[in-house]
Structures are given as C-alpha cells and as structure tokens.
Amino acid sequence: MQRRALILMVKEGKEEEYRHAHANVWPELIQAAREAGLRNHSTFISGRTVIAYLEAEDVEEAFSRLLKKDVKRRWDKAMSELLEATDTPYFEEVFHSD
C-alpha cells in the first residue's frame, strides 16, 4: 500500500467555498475514486493551506485511471476556481505505524 500526502493552497477569499465543496463532494466522484483504487483520502485545512492524504496500491496508476473519468475532470475544473496552481510533489513517507 502506498501512502501519499501533498500540500495545496486555496485562493485568498475562497476558503469557505473550498470547505463547502468538500462538505458536499459529489458521490459519483467518491465512487470513481474508489473504483480507480484510491482509499483513505482525507483533506485538512488551516487558513489557506490544505494537506491532502490518500492511499492506493499504486497511487500513480490509480490517478491515471481516475483522470480518465469525466467526473474527475469536472471536479478539477471546479477546484481550479478555488485553488492556486502549484507544482507540489508528493511528500516522501519516512515513518508509518498502524
């Protein structure tokens, strides 16, 4: 199982819209992510900083499958209105304990 975390930045003044969107994530997006192989996906926000965490057997392969879905492309378009463009790499996992 691969675990990944990354940091995103919400556009100034869009924090409440971001919270609202994630309180109402589209059920079809959640289903598509599960079908693609993503599990245990969480997001955390402090100010404008978002930390996203997720798991998959193969994260890159799971995202590749998910990106082929129209619902993911629509979600990404909606999120582009709320998030600053970043090229943040995944964090390297250096410790894990169940």
C-alpha positions in Angstrom: 0.0 0.0 0.0 1.4 3.4 -1.0 0.5 6.4 1.2 0.8 10.0 -0.2 0.5 13.5 1.1 0.7 16.8 -0.6 0.1 20.5 0.1 -2.3 22.7 -1.8 -3.1 26.4 -1.4 -6.6 27.8 -1.5 -7.0 31.1 -3.3 -7.4 34.0 -0.9 -11.1 34.6 -0.1 -12.1 31.1 -1.3 -11.6 29.2 1.9 -15.3 28.9 2.7 -16.2 27.8 -0.8 -13.4 25.2 -0.6 -14.8 23.9 2.8 -18.4 23.9 1.3 -17.2 21.9 -1.8 -15.5 19.3 0.4 -18.5 19.0 2.7 -20.5 18.2 -0.4 -18.1 16.1 -2.5 -20.0 14.5 -5.4 -20.9 10.9 -4.6 -20.0 9.9 -8.2 -16.5 11.3 -7.7 -16.1 9.3 -4.5 -17.3 6.2 -6.3 -15.0 6.8 -9.3 -12.0 7.3 -6.9 -12.8 4.0 -5.2 -13.1 2.2 -8.5 -9.8 3.7 -9.5 -8.2 2.2 -6.4 -7.9 5.3 -4.1 -8.6 4.7 -0.4 -8.5 6.6 2.9 -8.5 10.0 1.3 -8.6 13.0 3.7 -8.0 16.7 3.4 -7.2 19.1 6.2 -7.2 22.9 6.0 -5.6 25.6 8.1 -6.0 29.1 6.8 -5.4 28.7 3.1 -3.1 25.7 3.4 -4.6 22.3 2.6 -2.9 19.0 3.3 -4.3 16.1 1.3 -3.6 12.4 2.2 -4.5 9.3 0.3 -3.7 5.6 -0.1 -3.6 3.2 -3.0 -1.8 0.0 -4.0 -0.3 2.1 -6.8 -1.1 5.8 -6.4 0.1 6.9 -9.9 -1.9 4.1 -11.6 -5.0 4.9 -9.6 -4.8 8.6 -10.5 -4.2 7.6 -14.2 -7.4 5.6 -14.1 -9.3 8.3 -12.3 -8.2 11.1 -14.7 -9.9 9.2 -17.5 -13.3 9.8 -15.8 -15.4 12.8 -16.8 -16.4 13.4 -13.2 -12.7 13.9 -12.2 -12.2 16.4 -15.0 -15.3 18.3 -13.9 -14.1 18.3 -10.3 -10.7 19.5 -11.2 -12.2 22.4 -13.2 -14.4 23.4 -10.3 -11.4 23.2 -7.9 -9.3 25.3 -10.3 -11.6 28.2 -9.3 -10.7 27.7 -5.7 -7.0 26.5 -5.7 -3.9 28.3 -6.7 -1.9 26.5 -9.4 1.0 24.6 -7.8 3.5 22.0 -8.8 3.8 20.5 -5.4 5.3 17.0 -5.3 4.1 14.3 -3.0 5.8 14.1 0.3 8.1 11.2 0.9 6.9 8.9 3.7 9.6 8.3 6.2 7.5 6.7 9.0 4.3 4.8 9.4 2.6 3.0 12.2 -0.8 1.3 12.3 
